[in-house]
Amino acid sequence: MRPAARLKRRQGGGFRLEGFGPSALEGVPSGGGFDVAVGERVLRLIWSVPDAGWLLLEDGPEGARELGRTTTADPGGAIAPSSVLLADGRLFRWSATGPRTPRIEVGLWGLPGAYAVLRPGDDGWTWDWTVAGESLEAGPELGVLIGAETGRLDGWW
């Protein structure tokens, strides 16, 4: 069984994502966005006003390469669904449900069910994998983008 992941708000800003690799991923505030160290790589997460979403970039010798992005139907709304598009073409749905028992479900657009369900806790969000999510192959990019969108809509920044 795949262990649950944890998304926490960092003191001083940013976020910490545990469970998406051998060590925690730290989103450290930088230039209006976040720098996220993933092993030897440093990813840049920036908010795009024209796109109303996050862009996840990795700098390289030939310039920045986009690893993924989010978009939302209503940048000011807390329950509007968001999309997460990874560089490999997979399009995920991020949707808030359950006004009495809030949760966020992450699945693929066009397919029923969720791969993961995020639930709020005292110090952040717990990310539980569903049966379908147990076999999902996704790198830290998915976690970083879902974490950033969750933090944004939870009022962390």
N, C-alpha and C positions, 0 to 999 in steps of 0.2 A: 504494500500500500504506500502510495506517495505521501510524504509528510506534508502537513499544512504549511503554508507560507504565512509570514507576518509582515504587515505594512505598518510602520510607526512613524510618527512625526518626530523629527529631530529638534532638540533644543537649539535655538539660534536659527531655525529655518531648515527647510529641506525634508528629506525622508530617508528611512532605512527600510530596506526590503530583505527579509531573511527567507531562505528556502528556495532561492533561484540559482544555486551554485554552491560551491564549497565554502564560500565566505559571503557575508552580508554585502549588499550593494548599498552604497551611501550616495544619495542625491544631495550634493553640496551646492548651496546657492552660489551663482556666478553669472554676472552680467545680465540680470533679469531672467535667468533660467537656472539650470542646474548642470553641474559636471558629475558624471557617474563613472567611477572606476570599475571596470570589469576585467579583472586580472591585469594584464599589461595595457589594455586598451582604456582610453578615456572617451566616453560618449558625452555629447552635448545635447541637452534637452532644452528647447526654447519654445516659447509661446508665440505662435504666429497669429497676429491680429487679423490679417486678411483671410486666413484659412479657418479662423476660430478653432484652433486646435494646437496640439503639441507636435513639434518636429523632433525626431531623434536622429542626430547626425554623428558621423565618425569622420574626423579629419584624417586625410591621407596625403601622399605625395602629389596626387592629382586633384586635390581639393576635397571638399566635404562630400561624403556619400550619405544619402538618406537611408536609414535602416527601418524607419516606420514613422507613422503619423496618426494622430487622432483628429477627428472632426466631431462636432456636436450640432444638433439641430437648433439648439437654443443655448448660446454661451452663458446666459444669465440664469437659466433654469436648472434646478437641482435634480429634476427627474427626467429630463429629456434624454433619450438614448444617444449614445455616442458610438462612433465607429473607430476601430483600430485597424489600420492597414499596415501589414508588414511588407518588407521589401520583396519577399518571395511571392507576394500576391494574395496571401490569405487575408480575408476581411472578417474581423471579429466584431461582435455586437457587445456593447457594455450597456446594461440596462438596470436601473434602480427599480425595485419592486417592494411591495409590502409596507404600507404606511404604518401599521401597528408593530410589525417586526421588520425593520428595514434590512435590506440585503441588496447586493449587486450580483447580477448573473452575467457571466462572460461565456459567450458561445459564438458559433459561426453564423453569419447572416445566411438566411436561406435554409437553415437546418434547425429542427426543433431541439430543445434541451440546452443544457449548459455544460461547459467543461469545468467551470469553477464557480463557487459561490463565496462572495466576500460578505462577512458580517462584522458590524462594529463592535468594539470592545472598549474597555477602560482606557487603553493606551494606543489605540489604532484599530486596524482591521485584520481579521483572520481570514485567510484565503484557503478554503477547503476544496479539494478536487473531487469531482463526481466520478462515477465509473468511466464515463467517456473521457474525462480529463486525465485519468490515470495513464492513458496511452498517448496523450497529446505530446508531440515533439515541438517544443518551442524554447527558444533561447531566452536569455535575460531581457531581450528587447521587449517582448510581450509584457513581462513583469514591470519593467520600467514605465512603459506607456500606460498600462492599467493603473499602476501606482500613482503616477502623476495626475491622471484624470480623476481618480478617486480622491486624492488629496485636494485637488482644486475644488471639486464639488462638495467636499466636506468643510470647505472654508479655511483650509490650512494656509493658503496664499491667494 
